[in-house]
Amino acid sequence: MTPVPPFPRSELPTPALVLDRAALERNIAKMAAFAAARGIALRPHAKTHKSGEIGRRQLAAGAVGLCCAKLGEAEALAADGIAGLHLTSPVVAAGAIGRLVELNGRSEALSVVADHPDNVRQLDAAKHGRPLAVFVDVDPGVHRTGVASPEAAVELADVIEAAENLTLAGVQFYCGSQQHIRSFAERRTAIVERTDYLRTVLAALRAAGHAIPVVTGGGTGTCRIDAELGVLTELQVGSYLFLDREYGDCELSPGDAPVFEPNLFVDATVISANTAGMVTVDAGLKALSTDAGPPVVMGGGRYAFMGDEHGAVISEGGALPGLGGRVTLQPGHCDPTVNLHDAFHVVEGDMVVEIWPVTARGRGT
Amino acid sequence: MTPVPPFPRSELPTPALVLDRAALERNIAKMAAFAAARGIALRPHAKTHKSGEIGRRQLAAGAVGLCCAKLGEAEALAADGIAGLHLTSPVVAAGAIGRLVELNGRSEALSVVADHPDNVRQLDAAKHGRPLAVFVDVDPGVHRTGVASPEAAVELADVIEAAENLTLAGVQFYCGSQQHIRSFAERRTAIVERTDYLRTVLAALRAAGHAIPVVTGGGTGTCRIDAELGVLTELQVGSYLFLDREYGDCELSPGDAPVFEPNLFVDATVISANTAGMVTVDAGLKALSTDAGPPVVMGGGRYAFMGDEHGAVISEGGALPGLGGRVTLQPGHCDPTVNLHDAFHVVEGDMVVEIWPVTARGRGT
């Protein structure tokens, strides 16, 4: 039903996920230059884009690999030719471990985290064709995943090193709850404190004889601080790519840090215009995730969700488009919004020039 | 990666959308019996399930057709052999009108709503193979879609009747914002008042010479009241099918109304268990929509979202499953949760017996 590119953006069936290619490529280049200048590796998180096309661009700009939140994501990206995939969550279920080991047999430089000795023993017990690289996942205090103490980190590293089919690849330390602290100074204080704890964990591991070649973590909100502190050896940045409204609300870039540009939008059409001061558009909560609040209306006005399939665009003084007119919305949170769509409609100016599949859409298992 | 049914539910890759077939069929039968006893037609809303398999069961139980929120939904269900599709939102964009007319050429008993004379004229101007049935959409006061007054309804009906390629099929009146009023008495008061307004609109239309054979609207929250008041001739109920937590919070069934059973769940696996009193599961906001709050943990405990791919299950005194254990979650809101998944895993007892595709998943345009 969607025309074959190139065609005018105004002819896109809506709601449509729209990606400004030039701005995307600038963001990729800026983060690559930032990391290169600071001597820190990049392993961007593919949970943000779930896309082979975009992943290949990040790798071409120097990324050492990509992170995946889910095994299904890694399977889909590996099938699309991406190597160097790192799974940032433990893989625990028996069936999933079987799939992981199979994937490791056909995907170069795969790695996974673990946070419990029982899980490590299960990983080791699977039928391996070659060793599986395992990271010790360290809980920075949010209690989502990770070992809870330096002692537990050492115990886990011991079990990994003792395992016949596993290699100890490093440590993962992801401060998820610090990424969106709005003030840069407060965010820095929090990360300095958390990094002191990470140093303690790394010191305990090294004292126990474990080489920790890679320390992976960080995100778009903290990458400048992580690079400055010099403990992480690679960054798992994801959202810098698209820069959603949620990160737009954060003070990301004091001083010399890169300034990223929003480039991911949802185009919608006005389908009803019978009320003064508002119009109804065809993008609701099945086209825009609600977890970070409403999208920004580019060009003015305020969006309010009106159910699964509709949103209101309410005038804040300016004119509104009429029936059949178009509205461009910047998502509150890119990652789950991308996961609602099957394709990126890549634009240059007013033309759709390419359509890229959301390769791992819905690959949640 | 998912095994071929039948297989034990415990072997499902998670997070997985799980549907209890027996309870689903009881809900379908109860609503069908309720409507038949009251002499009101059923046109269940397919936005809830987006599924050919489920739609066919609703039709087999006596439904006169299905509603669709989006043209893409209708295209997908028509391709799966479903007829009698009614589009509950205006179709406005030029490309979409072209698709609608094409669909009308190959799908029996299709209908669409309109709420503006300009839209009706555009619908009429398309190249039709046979007449298109159009409903006057009447705004019950929420200002999402619909004409805003009895005079506007008459004007729109006049334009539809005058159109060469269109037929006036009836009136749509959907009180969306009343569906979830928790108290039945308060919900009834609101619907009685809104139905008085609908009577005024219908009287104006009939006085102007328009036969209004069908008056369609209503939902799971108001169906008992709508049936009692006798103005709607058909019900667009959707959520009765699965009954999510949001409707579980409503007093749906005083007196003799049918009691529906929750039957749609998301199964998740514990992937981290390093903190006393909580475990982390592999279902986050890409597996469960957030717009109606957290899911209910079946068997006890409280769920909290921990990002895109994770949730916490927090003990409220009872024991929690261990690492690798399973948790069953009842979604806060079924419709957008279904839209996150590609398939229903249909269970009988502890066995997955069938896998049904979410036929129109993501068909949002």
Interface residues (C-beta under 8 A of the other chain):
Chain A: M1 E11 P13 T14 P15 A16 K47 A69 K70 G72 E75 S89 P90 V91 V92 A93 A94 G95 A96 R99 D115 H116 D118 N119 D139 V142 H143 R144 T145 G146 V147 A148 A152 G176 T269 V270 I271 S272 A273 N274 T275 M278 T280 D282 A283 L285 K286 A287 S289 T290 D291 F305 M306 G307 D308 E309 H310 A312 L323 G324 D335 P336 N339 L340 H341 D342 R361 G362 G364 T365
Chain B: M1 E11 P13 T14 P15 A16 K47 A69 K70 G72 E75 S89 P90 V91 V92 A93 A94 G95 A96 R99 D115 H116 D118 N119 Q122 D139 V142 H143 R144 T145 G146 V147 A148 A152 G176 T269 V270 I271 S272 A273 N274 T275 M278 T280 D282 A283 L285 K286 A287 S289 T290 D291 F305 M306 G307 D308 E309 H310 A312 L323 G324 D335 P336 N339 L340 H341 D342 R361 G362 G364 T365
